[in-house]
Amino acid sequence: MPELPEVESLVGFLRERVGGGVVERVYAVGVHALKTYEPPVGVLEGRAVGEVGRFGKFLGFRGGDVWLVMHLARGGWVRWKEEVPEVPPRPGKGPLALRVRLVGGAGFDVTEAGTQKHLAVYVVRDPQEVPGIARLGPDPLGADFTPELFAGLLRGERRQIKGVLRDQSVIAGIGNAYSDEILHAAKMSPFKLASALTPEEVARLYEVTGATLADAVERSRGLPLRDLKAEKKSGLRVHGRKGEPCPVCGDTIREVSYRDSSLQYCPTCQTGGKPLADRRMSRLLK
């Protein structure tokens, strides 16, 4: 799933190529992905793209007073094309969900891999009309994301810190992968209660959150869209690396499985050498 660093890189890539361009045609191929019907997608045609922006994990394009907003979910991606076919795409069960052609021929496709279709496309007057954006917490790369603000977000939180970091209404943009990476860098158990963190632990977690995300953004800067997924995977130290040695201590990276996802961590670095066998059975909160 694209998270904050990947969407930030998408924004940078597309801003250079789409910003100022005029939309010639928009094809909503995957009707399942379109979550709004008024204004229609066709209202974007003939408008210049005035802004490309990010809202947490959401990607947005502004054409006049209308925004095209997308959430790429788990299997979505944007594919840039120097020459988009003039022939309208045929609706079907393939991965193509949305196609945007600019005046001059260039443009991009929005695709979604897999059988579970969760990609979402909105056409709105204001990004805050998108429910997922309206409920977003502060952006961890924003200038107003201060240590004091971060400490306040955790104060009184009786949930495990892994879940708090992933909650988009608390902090925008962090998902399963980067919450694993942040907690590994902070040497912290994913099951520790947020409210149980000491002031020193809160300060350390704040620092590594910003550093981990900023480093991921910097590594991806300037890369072609086709290389961003590979860059993300190569840069992860624990997430998705079950059974591999920890790059810090050499211990074997372990995994806790959920119904539809999993987390990875290093026992030596994060849990005092003790494995977390199951999220419901573990009592490793220290």
C-alpha positions, 0 to 999 in steps of 0.5 A: 500500500502506498503510504506517505513517502510514496504518495509524496514522491508521486506528487513531486513527480506528477507536479513537474509533468501535470502542473499547468497542463490542460486536461483533454479527456478523463475516462472513469473505466472502473466504475467501482472506484468512482465514489462521487457522481456530482460533479461528474468526472467530465467537468475536469476536461478543458481545465488547467491543472493548477495544483497537485497535492497530498492529504495523508495518503490521498493524492489530489489534482485541482482543475479550476474549482474542482479537485480529482482526489484518489486513494490508492488503497492496497493495490493502486498505482499511477502509471505515467505515459508520454503518449496516451492513446486517443481511442477510449479504453474499453471497460472490463475487468482489467486493472485500469480504473481511471485514465487522464489524457492531457492536451498534447498527448501525455497523461497517466493511468490509475490502476489497481492490482488484485481481486479486492478493489478498494481504490477510491476516486472522488471529484469534489469542490473541496478536498474536505468533502472526502470523508477520509480527508475530513477526519485526518490528523496532523501530517507528520512532515508538516511544520506544525507537527511539533514534539508538544503536539505529538506528546498530546496526541499520545497522552491518555491513549490506551491503545497499543502504539502500533495501532495509534501510529496507523490511525489516520485520525491521529496522524496522517499518512503512516501505514503498516510498513512505516509504523513497523520501521518507526517502531524498530528505529525507536527500539519499541514493542509494537504492543506497548501502550501509548499512554505507558510511554515515558517522556524520553520514549515519546521524544525518541519516537517523535524524532525517529518518526520524522527521520524515518519518513523524511529519509524515505521521501528523500530516497525516492526523490526524482525516481521514475514512478515505475521504480518507487515500489522497488525503492520502498521495499529495498529501504525497509529494514524489518517490514516484509522481512520475516526470517531475515537477519535484523540489520542492526543486531542480527537477530531473526525478524519475527512476525505477528499475523492478523486476519488481513495483515501482519507486522514484523519486528526484531525481538532483540531490538524491540521486546527484550529478546522475547517473541510476540507469539500472538497479539491477543495472547502477548502481555509484552507491554514493556 
